[in-house]
Amino acid sequence: MMRRIAHAGQRWLCALAWTAPALVACATQSAGQQFALKDGQIVVFYGDSITAQRLYTRQVEDFVLTRYPSLHIRFVNAGVPGDTAAGGYAGTMPERVTRDVAPWRPDMITVMLGMNDGGYGYGSPTQIEADFQSRYKALLGALHQAAPGAALTLISPTPYDEITHGTEFSGYSHMIDRLAQDITHMAEQMQASGEPPVLFVDFHRPMVEALERAKEKDPQLAPLLIPDRIHPSETGHWIIAAALMQAWHADPVVSNVALNAAGAVVISSERTTITGLQKSANGLQWTQLDEALPLPLDFNNVMTPLLLQVSNIADLDRQMLRVESLPPGKYELSIDGKSIATFWRDELQHGVNLALYKTPMLDQARDIASTEVQRAELDEAGFILSANVKQVATTGVSEATLRAAQDQLEAKMREHLNPEPHHFTLRRVEVGQGASGSALK
């Protein structure tokens, strides 16, 4: 299980950009670089209650399952509520590393801490910062000693939200800003040395910018990104999960198809196979078998449109369809006989992202995610048993039972993991020019 990260010595630092051209450039860059994880590897998520929420961690698992269905990666959540770089109620840092990390012999360890290290208004900011740096470096040293072959992914903490909320601990957001900068600088220093291999992911800035944009676009929904100022909602976690997957160079393409309607010809296809393309009375029809599935976003959630407005997640979830040489008019796209959306000719010629619509492919992805929720619950039960319950003679039996149940759920997921072929029909329903499409709910 001790396979190494390819190009482990490479110095990676992903600075997430938020202008449209930069997003496209970054997505293209990720597509051309090798994904950070390999088949058979083990990833340990080490952190505090934000990690223990099992949201961004589960979404990362969903991303890997749907984008790379052939990979078998084991993800282990070692998040503890209230934890700091020195440890917490579930044990000191050395105890945590020995119990929660070392036995897994991980290939990748992510570290997300800082929210509880700021003292919540108690103590001198200068002393708090100095203590954090010392304790954080000690933690990284302990992790490297416990798993000398593992790469580290250092993650800056999400903000304490004083942007969309009032504050309970006045100015605490500035303390977390400082700790986020400290982690950035420590990551840069470690990358310069090259040992151990270190990646850096900025969770702080993307979330701050998302909060600012959300406050401007929808001040009523904006506070729901981080409802209690500390713990992001599921929607907020998608923002940071996307940041992690981008830093790991996940392929942003689900599939990419370009068709010529006049000649019923496939111009190009990426990560998919097109068969049976032919003209119909008012359009085209074909069968498509993609190599991946879209992210299991919940389009019944009122927060999802806001997520798409304030984050770059759509640029990392591209299931593109482009059709040129269609006669002017509006076209209805159906998949397996189900109406998906209507698009004007110009929209189809420019390209539409099917990952943003309710499709049979999305349904399959959400079924997989639902099973993954059950597996994460068993993972949490196992962690609680290990970290919170006094060990007795039967503890090992209980842990083995929970592990076996997880394995059964993973096997169940893998039975339905591979994408399935779907029949596409594009039919003209209105003659004339137009400018925008509309989803058919």
MARZARO-224803 format. One record per residue (C-alpha): residue number from 1; x, y, z. Coordinates in pm, whole numbers, plus 50000, padded with zeros to 5 digits. Each point is the difference from the previous one (the first is absolute). Layout:
% MARZARO-224803
seq: NUM	xx: X	yy: Y	zz: Z
...
% end
This chain:
% MARZARO-224803
seq: 1	xx: 50000	yy: 50000	zz: 50000
seq: 2	xx: 50303	yy: 50225	zz: 50030
seq: 3	xx: 49998	yy: 50130	zz: 49645
seq: 4	xx: 50154	yy: 50337	zz: 49959
seq: 5	xx: 49853	yy: 50319	zz: 49864
seq: 6	xx: 50129	yy: 50053	zz: 49647
seq: 7	xx: 50231	yy: 50300	zz: 49967
seq: 8	xx: 49997	yy: 50025	zz: 50380
seq: 9	xx: 50292	yy: 50237	zz: 50005
seq: 10	xx: 49831	yy: 50253	zz: 49775
seq: 11	xx: 49921	yy: 50331	zz: 50169
seq: 12	xx: 49629	yy: 50058	zz: 49962
seq: 13	xx: 49826	yy: 50315	zz: 50120
seq: 14	xx: 49650	yy: 50063	zz: 49861
seq: 15	xx: 49902	yy: 50365	zz: 50024
seq: 16	xx: 49632	yy: 49999	zz: 49912
seq: 17	xx: 49898	yy: 50280	zz: 49764
seq: 18	xx: 49648	yy: 50132	zz: 49966
seq: 19	xx: 49984	yy: 50188	zz: 49672
seq: 20	xx: 49833	yy: 49809	zz: 49717
seq: 21	xx: 50311	yy: 49978	zz: 49776
seq: 22	xx: 50211	yy: 49883	zz: 50294
seq: 23	xx: 49745	yy: 49735	zz: 50095
seq: 24	xx: 50006	yy: 49856	zz: 49650
seq: 25	xx: 50378	yy: 50010	zz: 49997
seq: 26	xx: 50022	yy: 49826	zz: 50337
seq: 27	xx: 49746	yy: 49736	zz: 49895
seq: 28	xx: 50197	yy: 49939	zz: 49682
seq: 29	xx: 50319	yy: 49973	zz: 50202
seq: 30	xx: 49845	yy: 49741	zz: 50231
seq: 31	xx: 49884	yy: 49799	zz: 49700
seq: 32	xx: 50358	yy: 49984	zz: 49870
seq: 33	xx: 50161	yy: 49896	zz: 50329
seq: 34	xx: 50000	yy: 49666	zz: 50172
seq: 35	xx: 49746	yy: 49939	zz: 50274
seq: 36	xx: 50173	yy: 49992	zz: 50339
seq: 37	xx: 49851	yy: 49668	zz: 50114
seq: 38	xx: 50069	yy: 49653	zz: 49866
seq: 39	xx: 49811	yy: 49673	zz: 50005
seq: 40	xx: 50025	yy: 49818	zz: 50332
seq: 41	xx: 50109	yy: 50299	zz: 50207
seq: 42	xx: 49874	yy: 50110	zz: 50342
seq: 43	xx: 49914	yy: 50359	zz: 50091
seq: 44	xx: 49961	yy: 50117	zz: 50361
seq: 45	xx: 49813	yy: 50327	zz: 50065
seq: 46	xx: 50143	yy: 50146	zz: 50323
seq: 47	xx: 49821	yy: 50295	zz: 50153
seq: 48	xx: 49748	yy: 50154	zz: 50237
seq: 49	xx: 49619	yy: 50017	zz: 49999
seq: 50	xx: 49984	yy: 50138	zz: 49644
seq: 51	xx: 50165	yy: 49679	zz: 49883
seq: 52	xx: 49791	yy: 49799	zz: 50248
seq: 53	xx: 49685	yy: 50134	zz: 49830
seq: 54	xx: 50079	yy: 49744	zz: 49729
seq: 55	xx: 49881	yy: 50232	zz: 49725
seq: 56	xx: 50294	yy: 50129	zz: 49794
seq: 57	xx: 50173	yy: 49668	zz: 50063
seq: 58	xx: 49699	yy: 49805	zz: 49874
seq: 59	xx: 49963	yy: 50233	zz: 49702
seq: 60	xx: 50364	yy: 49937	zz: 49910
seq: 61	xx: 49923	yy: 49628	zz: 50013
seq: 62	xx: 49695	yy: 50059	zz: 49778
seq: 63	xx: 50221	yy: 50193	zz: 49758
seq: 64	xx: 50250	yy: 49715	zz: 49977
seq: 65	xx: 49729	yy: 49733	zz: 49970
seq: 66	xx: 49818	yy: 50178	zz: 49718
seq: 67	xx: 50299	yy: 50144	zz: 49813
seq: 68	xx: 50234	yy: 49702	zz: 50039
seq: 69	xx: 49776	yy: 49691	zz: 50038
seq: 70	xx: 50291	yy: 49761	zz: 49939
seq: 71	xx: 50203	yy: 50127	zz: 50296
seq: 72	xx: 49978	yy: 49825	zz: 50337
seq: 73	xx: 50093	yy: 50260	zz: 50261
seq: 74	xx: 49933	yy: 49954	zz: 50372
seq: 75	xx: 49914	yy: 50322	zz: 50180
seq: 76	xx: 50028	yy: 50019	zz: 50378
seq: 77	xx: 49852	yy: 50290	zz: 50196
seq: 78	xx: 50199	yy: 50091	zz: 50313
seq: 79	xx: 49822	yy: 50325	zz: 50084
seq: 80	xx: 49931	yy: 50078	zz: 50366
seq: 81	xx: 49770	yy: 50282	zz: 50117
seq: 82	xx: 50189	yy: 50267	zz: 50190
seq: 83	xx: 50340	yy: 49870	zz: 49896
seq: 84	xx: 50308	yy: 50221	zz: 49977
seq: 85	xx: 50352	yy: 49950	zz: 49875
seq: 86	xx: 50080	yy: 49879	zz: 50353
seq: 87	xx: 49705	yy: 49760	zz: 50011
seq: 88	xx: 49679	yy: 50016	zz: 50200
seq: 89	xx: 49747	yy: 49799	zz: 50195
seq: 90	xx: 50066	yy: 49685	zz: 49793
seq: 91	xx: 50368	yy: 50003	zz: 50088
seq: 92	xx: 50320	yy: 50198	zz: 49974
seq: 93	xx: 50155	yy: 50049	zz: 49660
seq: 94	xx: 50247	yy: 49711	zz: 50043
seq: 95	xx: 49718	yy: 49774	zz: 50117
seq: 96	xx: 49783	yy: 50103	zz: 49705
seq: 97	xx: 50275	yy: 49940	zz: 49746
seq: 98	xx: 50089	yy: 49660	zz: 50150
seq: 99	xx: 49639	yy: 49882	zz: 50022
seq: 100	xx: 49822	yy: 50173	zz: 49709
seq: 101	xx: 50265	yy: 50025	zz: 49728
seq: 102	xx: 50294	yy: 49761	zz: 50036
seq: 103	xx: 49803	yy: 49669	zz: 49987
seq: 104	xx: 49862	yy: 50088	zz: 49656
seq: 105	xx: 50345	yy: 50045	zz: 49843
seq: 106	xx: 49855	yy: 50276	zz: 49780
seq: 107	xx: 50134	yy: 50118	zz: 49667
seq: 108	xx: 49847	yy: 50346	zz: 50041
seq: 109	xx: 49914	yy: 50195	zz: 50317
seq: 110	xx: 49797	yy: 50318	zz: 49986
seq: 111	xx: 50028	yy: 50239	zz: 50296
seq: 112	xx: 49730	yy: 50261	zz: 50063
seq: 113	xx: 50033	yy: 50180	zz: 50334
seq: 114	xx: 49996	yy: 50353	zz: 50136
seq: 115	xx: 49642	yy: 50088	zz: 50086
seq: 116	xx: 50041	yy: 49898	zz: 50365
seq: 117	xx: 50363	yy: 50109	zz: 50024
seq: 118	xx: 49911	yy: 50369	zz: 49996
seq: 119	xx: 49882	yy: 50003	zz: 50361
seq: 120	xx: 49654	yy: 50147	zz: 49931
seq: 121	xx: 50103	yy: 50339	zz: 50135
seq: 122	xx: 50210	yy: 49879	zz: 50293
seq: 123	xx: 50374	yy: 50064	zz: 50019
seq: 124	xx: 50249	yy: 50217	zz: 49819
seq: 125	xx: 49972	yy: 49973	zz: 49619
seq: 126	xx: 50379	yy: 50004	zz: 49970
seq: 127	xx: 50040	yy: 49716	zz: 50249
seq: 128	xx: 49711	yy: 49805	zz: 49847
seq: 129	xx: 50163	yy: 50023	zz: 49659
seq: 130	xx: 50341	yy: 49896	zz: 50130
seq: 131	xx: 49852	yy: 49703	zz: 50189
seq: 132	xx: 49806	yy: 49892	zz: 49694
seq: 133	xx: 50304	yy: 50006	zz: 49775
seq: 134	xx: 50200	yy: 49795	zz: 50249
seq: 135	xx: 49724	yy: 49745	zz: 50056
seq: 136	xx: 49915	yy: 49973	zz: 49632
seq: 137	xx: 50361	yy: 49931	zz: 49907
seq: 138	xx: 50017	yy: 49737	zz: 50275
seq: 139	xx: 49688	yy: 49837	zz: 49859
seq: 140	xx: 50144	yy: 49987	zz: 49649
seq: 141	xx: 50318	yy: 49847	zz: 50136
seq: 142	xx: 49801	yy: 49736	zz: 50188
seq: 143	xx: 49795	yy: 49919	zz: 49690
seq: 144	xx: 50313	yy: 49964	zz: 49788
seq: 145	xx: 50155	yy: 49771	zz: 50260
seq: 146	xx: 49683	yy: 49789	zz: 50027
seq: 147	xx: 49957	yy: 49974	zz: 49622
seq: 148	xx: 50336	yy: 50084	zz: 49842
seq: 149	xx: 49887	yy: 49906	zz: 49652
seq: 150	xx: 49687	yy: 50214	zz: 50000
seq: 151	xx: 49954	yy: 50327	zz: 49817
seq: 152	xx: 49843	yy: 50282	zz: 50201
seq: 153	xx: 49722	yy: 50231	zz: 49886
seq: 154	xx: 49997	yy: 50305	zz: 50225
seq: 155	xx: 49671	yy: 50190	zz: 50003
seq: 156	xx: 49936	yy: 50351	zz: 50127
seq: 157	xx: 49692	yy: 50026	zz: 50224
seq: 158	xx: 49667	yy: 50127	zz: 49878
seq: 159	xx: 49914	yy: 50349	zz: 50133
seq: 160	xx: 49814	yy: 50093	zz: 50313
seq: 161	xx: 49708	yy: 50169	zz: 49826
seq: 162	xx: 49965	yy: 50361	zz: 50104
seq: 163	xx: 49905	yy: 50089	zz: 49640
seq: 164	xx: 49639	yy: 49880	zz: 49992
seq: 165	xx: 49946	yy: 49974	zz: 50379
seq: 166	xx: 50058	yy: 50212	zz: 50303
seq: 167	xx: 50275	yy: 49871	zz: 50224
seq: 168	xx: 50007	yy: 49814	zz: 50329
seq: 169	xx: 50377	yy: 50045	zz: 50039
seq: 170	xx: 50074	yy: 50346	zz: 49864
seq: 171	xx: 50290	yy: 50006	zz: 49756
seq: 172	xx: 50048	yy: 49623	zz: 50008
seq: 173	xx: 49991	yy: 49992	zz: 49621
seq: 174	xx: 50327	yy: 50198	zz: 49996
seq: 175	xx: 50165	yy: 49745	zz: 50229
seq: 176	xx: 49899	yy: 49718	zz: 49766
seq: 177	xx: 50126	yy: 50208	zz: 49706
seq: 178	xx: 50341	yy: 50012	zz: 50168
seq: 179	xx: 50009	yy: 49626	zz: 50068
seq: 180	xx: 49901	yy: 49932	zz: 49640
seq: 181	xx: 50294	yy: 50211	zz: 49886
seq: 182	xx: 50228	yy: 49813	zz: 50241
seq: 183	xx: 49905	yy: 49668	zz: 49842
seq: 184	xx: 50059	yy: 50144	zz: 49654
seq: 185	xx: 50350	yy: 50111	zz: 50095
seq: 186	xx: 50085	yy: 49671	zz: 50173
seq: 187	xx: 49885	yy: 49808	zz: 49693
seq: 188	xx: 50220	yy: 50216	zz: 49778
seq: 189	xx: 50300	yy: 49937	zz: 50224
seq: 190	xx: 49942	yy: 49624	zz: 49996
seq: 191	xx: 49952	yy: 49998	zz: 49625
seq: 192	xx: 50334	yy: 50175	zz: 49962
seq: 193	xx: 50170	yy: 49718	zz: 50190
seq: 194	xx: 49814	yy: 49731	zz: 49806
seq: 195	xx: 49980	yy: 49752	zz: 50289
seq: 196	xx: 49746	yy: 49879	zz: 50080
seq: 197	xx: 49799	yy: 50063	zz: 49682
seq: 198	xx: 49754	yy: 50281	zz: 50081
seq: 199	xx: 49701	yy: 50141	zz: 49819
seq: 200	xx: 49810	yy: 50308	zz: 50113
seq: 201	xx: 49629	yy: 50071	zz: 49963
seq: 202	xx: 49840	yy: 50334	zz: 50081
seq: 203	xx: 49657	yy: 49946	zz: 50155
seq: 204	xx: 50002	yy: 50346	zz: 50155
seq: 205	xx: 50003	yy: 50237	zz: 49704
seq: 206	xx: 49744	yy: 49817	zz: 49779
seq: 207	xx: 49756	yy: 49990	zz: 50290
seq: 208	xx: 50054	yy: 50367	zz: 50089
seq: 209	xx: 49941	yy: 50101	zz: 49639
seq: 210	xx: 49695	yy: 49775	zz: 49978
seq: 211	xx: 49855	yy: 50162	zz: 50314
seq: 212	xx: 50059	yy: 50347	zz: 49858
seq: 213	xx: 49839	yy: 49912	zz: 49669
seq: 214	xx: 49709	yy: 49824	zz: 50165
seq: 215	xx: 49935	yy: 50300	zz: 50225
seq: 216	xx: 49982	yy: 50219	zz: 49690
seq: 217	xx: 49787	yy: 49763	zz: 49791
seq: 218	xx: 49764	yy: 49859	zz: 50262
seq: 219	xx: 50039	yy: 50147	zz: 50350
seq: 220	xx: 49723	yy: 49776	zz: 50136
seq: 221	xx: 50165	yy: 49673	zz: 49897
seq: 222	xx: 50360	yy: 50112	zz: 50044
seq: 223	xx: 50012	yy: 49929	zz: 50380
seq: 224	xx: 49906	yy: 49638	zz: 49928
seq: 225	xx: 50342	yy: 49933	zz: 49848
seq: 226	xx: 50143	yy: 49998	zz: 50356
seq: 227	xx: 49689	yy: 50000	zz: 50222
seq: 228	xx: 50178	yy: 50018	zz: 50338
seq: 229	xx: 50299	yy: 50206	zz: 49878
seq: 230	xx: 50230	yy: 49696	zz: 50042
seq: 231	xx: 49862	yy: 49689	zz: 49831
seq: 232	xx: 49919	yy: 50025	zz: 49629
seq: 233	xx: 49672	yy: 49856	zz: 49880
seq: 234	xx: 49997	yy: 49722	zz: 49741
seq: 235	xx: 49992	yy: 50271	zz: 49732
seq: 236	xx: 50303	yy: 50170	zz: 50154
seq: 237	xx: 50184	yy: 49670	zz: 50015
seq: 238	xx: 49960	yy: 49958	zz: 49623
seq: 239	xx: 50206	yy: 50318	zz: 49959
seq: 240	xx: 50291	yy: 49865	zz: 50202
seq: 241	xx: 49971	yy: 49648	zz: 49856
seq: 242	xx: 50038	yy: 50154	zz: 49654
seq: 243	xx: 50312	yy: 50186	zz: 50119
seq: 244	xx: 50155	yy: 49674	zz: 50121
seq: 245	xx: 49918	yy: 49812	zz: 49681
seq: 246	xx: 50143	yy: 50282	zz: 49790
seq: 247	xx: 50322	yy: 49996	zz: 50202
seq: 248	xx: 50018	yy: 49624	zz: 49947
seq: 249	xx: 49968	yy: 50063	zz: 49625
seq: 250	xx: 49670	yy: 49817	zz: 49955
seq: 251	xx: 49887	yy: 49987	zz: 49638
seq: 252	xx: 49723	yy: 50263	zz: 49961
seq: 253	xx: 49852	yy: 49814	zz: 49702
seq: 254	xx: 49720	yy: 49748	zz: 50046
seq: 255	xx: 49962	yy: 49977	zz: 49623
seq: 256	xx: 50035	yy: 50230	zz: 49701
seq: 257	xx: 49805	yy: 49948	zz: 49677
seq: 258	xx: 49988	yy: 50205	zz: 49679
seq: 259	xx: 49760	yy: 49900	zz: 49721
seq: 260	xx: 49928	yy: 50128	zz: 49649
seq: 261	xx: 49626	yy: 49983	zz: 49943
seq: 262	xx: 50006	yy: 50056	zz: 49624
seq: 263	xx: 50215	yy: 49697	zz: 49932
seq: 264	xx: 49911	yy: 49800	zz: 50312
seq: 265	xx: 50371	yy: 49981	zz: 50079
seq: 266	xx: 50188	yy: 49983	zz: 50329
seq: 267	xx: 50248	yy: 50287	zz: 49986
seq: 268	xx: 50173	yy: 49906	zz: 50324
seq: 269	xx: 49940	yy: 49807	zz: 50320
seq: 270	xx: 50189	yy: 49985	zz: 50330
seq: 271	xx: 49947	yy: 49747	zz: 50280
seq: 272	xx: 49696	yy: 49858	zz: 49820
seq: 273	xx: 49893	yy: 49774	zz: 49713
seq: 274	xx: 49734	yy: 50108	zz: 49747
seq: 275	xx: 49815	yy: 49740	zz: 49792
seq: 276	xx: 49694	yy: 49999	zz: 49776
seq: 277	xx: 50013	yy: 50369	zz: 49913
seq: 278	xx: 49737	yy: 50076	zz: 49738
seq: 279	xx: 49762	yy: 50266	zz: 49882
seq: 280	xx: 49640	yy: 49986	zz: 50109
seq: 281	xx: 49698	yy: 50186	zz: 49862
seq: 282	xx: 50074	yy: 50317	zz: 50200
seq: 283	xx: 50349	yy: 49955	zz: 50138
seq: 284	xx: 50244	yy: 49729	zz: 50110
seq: 285	xx: 50016	yy: 49686	zz: 50207
seq: 286	xx: 50291	yy: 49796	zz: 50134
seq: 287	xx: 50118	yy: 49772	zz: 50280
seq: 288	xx: 50266	yy: 50126	zz: 50241
seq: 289	xx: 50209	yy: 49808	zz: 50253
seq: 290	xx: 50208	yy: 50229	zz: 50221
seq: 291	xx: 50301	yy: 49890	zz: 50202
seq: 292	xx: 49892	yy: 50201	zz: 50305
seq: 293	xx: 49696	yy: 50146	zz: 50173
seq: 294	xx: 49918	yy: 50358	zz: 50100
seq: 295	xx: 50032	yy: 50112	zz: 50359
seq: 296	xx: 49696	yy: 49908	zz: 50211
seq: 297	xx: 49884	yy: 50358	zz: 50055
seq: 298	xx: 49651	yy: 50040	zz: 50143
seq: 299	xx: 49799	yy: 50214	zz: 49757
seq: 300	xx: 49698	yy: 49980	zz: 50230
seq: 301	xx: 50196	yy: 50196	zz: 50260
seq: 302	xx: 49930	yy: 50374	zz: 49989
seq: 303	xx: 50367	yy: 50063	zz: 50083
seq: 304	xx: 50137	yy: 49827	zz: 49690
seq: 305	xx: 49935	yy: 50291	zz: 49760
seq: 306	xx: 50185	yy: 50226	zz: 50245
seq: 307	xx: 50286	yy: 49749	zz: 50015
seq: 308	xx: 50033	yy: 50018	zz: 49622
seq: 309	xx: 50004	yy: 50379	zz: 50010
seq: 310	xx: 50263	yy: 50047	zz: 50270
seq: 311	xx: 50241	yy: 49712	zz: 49934
seq: 312	xx: 50192	yy: 49839	zz: 49715
seq: 313	xx: 49848	yy: 49656	zz: 50044
seq: 314	xx: 49839	yy: 49999	zz: 49655
seq: 315	xx: 50344	yy: 50040	zz: 49843
seq: 316	xx: 50104	yy: 49675	zz: 50170
seq: 317	xx: 49685	yy: 49813	zz: 49891
seq: 318	xx: 49987	yy: 50028	zz: 49622
seq: 319	xx: 49773	yy: 49761	zz: 49810
seq: 320	xx: 50000	yy: 50194	zz: 49677
seq: 321	xx: 49784	yy: 49963	zz: 49691
seq: 322	xx: 50058	yy: 50215	zz: 49690
seq: 323	xx: 49799	yy: 49966	zz: 49679
seq: 324	xx: 50074	yy: 50209	zz: 49693
seq: 325	xx: 49821	yy: 50048	zz: 49666
seq: 326	xx: 49649	yy: 49976	zz: 50146
seq: 327	xx: 49721	yy: 50194	zz: 49825
seq: 328	xx: 49887	yy: 50305	zz: 50202
seq: 329	xx: 49752	yy: 49924	zz: 50277
seq: 330	xx: 49952	yy: 49864	zz: 50350
seq: 331	xx: 50085	yy: 49634	zz: 50070
seq: 332	xx: 49881	yy: 49762	zz: 50267
seq: 333	xx: 50264	yy: 49763	zz: 50138
seq: 334	xx: 49868	yy: 49667	zz: 50131
seq: 335	xx: 50205	yy: 49722	zz: 50155
seq: 336	xx: 49847	yy: 49652	zz: 50018
seq: 337	xx: 49665	yy: 50157	zz: 49912
seq: 338	xx: 50016	yy: 50253	zz: 50285
seq: 339	xx: 49985	yy: 50370	zz: 49914
seq: 340	xx: 50307	yy: 50172	zz: 50142
seq: 341	xx: 50003	yy: 50356	zz: 49866
seq: 342	xx: 49934	yy: 50220	zz: 49699
seq: 343	xx: 50279	yy: 50195	zz: 49831
seq: 344	xx: 50021	yy: 50247	zz: 49716
seq: 345	xx: 50218	yy: 49907	zz: 49704
seq: 346	xx: 50265	yy: 50256	zz: 50097
seq: 347	xx: 50029	yy: 49855	zz: 50352
seq: 348	xx: 50058	yy: 49651	zz: 49865
seq: 349	xx: 50252	yy: 50132	zz: 49752
seq: 350	xx: 50189	yy: 50171	zz: 50284
seq: 351	xx: 49967	yy: 49696	zz: 50229
seq: 352	xx: 49783	yy: 49909	zz: 50300
seq: 353	xx: 50110	yy: 49837	zz: 50327
seq: 354	xx: 49771	yy: 49703	zz: 50068
seq: 355	xx: 50148	yy: 49957	zz: 50348
seq: 356	xx: 49781	yy: 50295	zz: 50103
seq: 357	xx: 49674	yy: 49826	zz: 49908
seq: 358	xx: 49791	yy: 49719	zz: 50144
seq: 359	xx: 50106	yy: 49707	zz: 49785
seq: 360	xx: 50004	yy: 49621	zz: 50040
seq: 361	xx: 50377	yy: 50032	zz: 50048
seq: 362	xx: 49945	yy: 50234	zz: 50295
seq: 363	xx: 49745	yy: 49754	zz: 50145
seq: 364	xx: 50262	yy: 49724	zz: 49990
seq: 365	xx: 50258	yy: 50226	zz: 50165
seq: 366	xx: 49758	yy: 50093	zz: 50277
seq: 367	xx: 49920	yy: 49633	zz: 50064
seq: 368	xx: 50372	yy: 49936	zz: 50046
seq: 369	xx: 50027	yy: 50300	zz: 50233
seq: 370	xx: 49708	yy: 49872	zz: 50205
seq: 371	xx: 50177	yy: 49670	zz: 50059
seq: 372	xx: 50318	yy: 50190	zz: 50085
seq: 373	xx: 49808	yy: 50184	zz: 50274
seq: 374	xx: 49927	yy: 49664	zz: 50161
seq: 375	xx: 50364	yy: 49894	zz: 49972
seq: 376	xx: 50112	yy: 50330	zz: 50161
seq: 377	xx: 49761	yy: 49940	zz: 50290
seq: 378	xx: 50164	yy: 49663	zz: 50066
seq: 379	xx: 50342	yy: 50163	zz: 49973
seq: 380	xx: 49892	yy: 50254	zz: 50262
seq: 381	xx: 49871	yy: 49725	zz: 50229
seq: 382	xx: 50334	yy: 49822	zz: 49973
seq: 383	xx: 50191	yy: 50317	zz: 50078
seq: 384	xx: 49784	yy: 50075	zz: 50303
seq: 385	xx: 50056	yy: 49647	zz: 50125
seq: 386	xx: 50374	yy: 50038	zz: 49959
seq: 387	xx: 50040	yy: 50355	zz: 50132
seq: 388	xx: 49722	yy: 50052	zz: 50253
seq: 389	xx: 49919	yy: 49663	zz: 50154
seq: 390	xx: 50215	yy: 49828	zz: 50260
seq: 391	xx: 50156	yy: 49697	zz: 49836
seq: 392	xx: 49881	yy: 49659	zz: 50118
seq: 393	xx: 50060	yy: 49643	zz: 49890
seq: 394	xx: 49721	yy: 50011	zz: 49738
seq: 395	xx: 50097	yy: 50334	zz: 49846
seq: 396	xx: 50203	yy: 49837	zz: 49724
seq: 397	xx: 49703	yy: 49784	zz: 49902
seq: 398	xx: 49775	yy: 50305	zz: 49981
seq: 399	xx: 50249	yy: 50191	zz: 49787
seq: 400	xx: 50038	yy: 49703	zz: 49766
seq: 401	xx: 49621	yy: 49976	zz: 49965
seq: 402	xx: 49973	yy: 50368	zz: 49909
seq: 403	xx: 50287	yy: 49966	zz: 49752
seq: 404	xx: 49836	yy: 49700	zz: 49836
seq: 405	xx: 49673	yy: 50193	zz: 49969
seq: 406	xx: 50187	yy: 50285	zz: 49830
seq: 407	xx: 50158	yy: 49756	zz: 49758
seq: 408	xx: 49658	yy: 49858	zz: 49915
seq: 409	xx: 49863	yy: 50346	zz: 49928
seq: 410	xx: 50299	yy: 50083	zz: 49783
seq: 411	xx: 49947	yy: 49678	zz: 49804
seq: 412	xx: 49635	yy: 50098	zz: 49957
seq: 413	xx: 50105	yy: 50341	zz: 49869
seq: 414	xx: 50243	yy: 49851	zz: 49754
seq: 415	xx: 49728	yy: 49784	zz: 49849
seq: 416	xx: 49833	yy: 50320	zz: 49880
seq: 417	xx: 50304	yy: 50222	zz: 49960
seq: 418	xx: 50077	yy: 49967	zz: 49631
seq: 419	xx: 49810	yy: 50243	zz: 49775
seq: 420	xx: 49727	yy: 49853	zz: 49782
seq: 421	xx: 49915	yy: 50068	zz: 49633
seq: 422	xx: 49721	yy: 50251	zz: 49940
seq: 423	xx: 49793	yy: 50086	zz: 49695
seq: 424	xx: 50000	yy: 50369	zz: 49907
seq: 425	xx: 49741	yy: 50171	zz: 49783
seq: 426	xx: 50022	yy: 50360	zz: 49883
seq: 427	xx: 49673	yy: 50120	zz: 49845
seq: 428	xx: 49911	yy: 50343	zz: 49865
seq: 429	xx: 49687	yy: 50129	zz: 50175
seq: 430	xx: 49998	yy: 50362	zz: 49884
seq: 431	xx: 50117	yy: 50170	zz: 49682
seq: 432	xx: 50185	yy: 50331	zz: 50021
seq: 433	xx: 50277	yy: 50179	zz: 50184
seq: 434	xx: 50045	yy: 50018	zz: 50376
seq: 435	xx: 50250	yy: 50080	zz: 50271
seq: 436	xx: 49951	yy: 49780	zz: 50303
seq: 437	xx: 49896	yy: 49651	zz: 50101
seq: 438	xx: 49783	yy: 49878	zz: 50282
seq: 439	xx: 50015	yy: 49687	zz: 50209
seq: 440	xx: 49701	yy: 49768	zz: 49981
seq: 441	xx: 49928	yy: 49904	zz: 50362
% end
